């Protein structure tokens, strides 16, 4: 354990929902839920106003609607989230070469790799500037924690959410940890918590009082020894920067460990669809499909399958990802799930594997196709030739309702159009700031 609180953890507050509230002025201060909007959808995250109604991540969207029917239920806009994440990760890399992203909105930084001497007052000054820079660059708030280990820094960042800043002095770790419920340790999922409860272990102090051999007998060699160490504040894991991989992927960290297989399957399907859209947007396809999970004890595992040929098809990716997920034991809970495609080729390369036109059987003449029905989802960014930029508030029965406002405007007016209005079109999720008055 370090003698200085030089491990830093940053977590953007209610990330997806906060981006939506930033970009949609009429939703600021109101309950917002982001995630799957269909009948089998699940909540990715929600605003603090929605959490007051009992809504949480990985909850079925139907349940969330029952708890707060007046909330704004929006589909995800990953281009907007990724743009914010790139800004924040760039700010962290200015502090240290060792940055370990856990997801788009969360990362560790090892300050000790820059220079020596990180007393608490210096760490606090750097963390406060980081928070200010994040807000200036993105319009969002972040909670930051720092301590002598990754475990302590992660717990510290959660203590004063939202917009918190907590530094845990080395030497005071056990005073912080021991009164906490044992579920505060990231190595304790629902099933493990229940096993411990049956033996009378409720707090981290209770856990620390249990002999390591007893924990090994109860939980197994690896998990038992890990919990014994963590209960005494011992965590020697380094901050490990993720190397960029040649793949297209999406992953999410859940606010609580998810055990329910049906929920995980729905999330897996949604991620597969997102990966497919990103592949097509980049004119790419890939042969290897990978599912990544992080368990309740923060151990990461992957399962991969290589297809006979490259694909960008959402159904193919989803079917394979479901099978890979089924090979993983999730009974103790999963805190992170990801789906990715690697072994990438562009579409021109893929055409090299197509049949020779002279040898292929002629295809029948296609029947005239029905005109494609334009689909709009709540939260989608749009532009109207007459009314300007806005977002879809809802659609159905051949109509689409749009609120015309952006991050840079006051709350806007609502107008309704035919679903196939030629003046209405999708637009990029990230808008440039308006030019200063008098510029140009």
Secondary structure, DSSP 8 states (H G I E B T S, - for coil): --SS--EEEEEETTHHHHHHHHH-GGGTTS-EEEE--STT-BEEEE-HHHHTTT--TT-BHHHHHHH-TTSEEE---HHHHHHHHHHHHHHHHHH-S-EEEEETTEEEEEGGGT-S---HHHHHHHHHHHHHHHHHHHS--EEEEEESSHHHHHHHHTTT-SS-EEE--TT-HHHHHTTSBGGGSTT--HHHHHHHHHTT--BHHHHHTS-HHHHHHHH-HHHHHHHHHHHTT------------SEEEEEEEEEEEE--HHHHHHHHHHHHHHHHHHHHHTTEEEEEEEEEEEETTS-EEEEEEEEEEEE--HHHHHHHHHHHHHTS--TT-EEEEEEEEEEEEEHHHHGGGS--TTTS-----------------TT-EEEETTTEEEEEEEEETTEEEEE---TTS-S--EEEEETT-TTEEE--S-------TT--
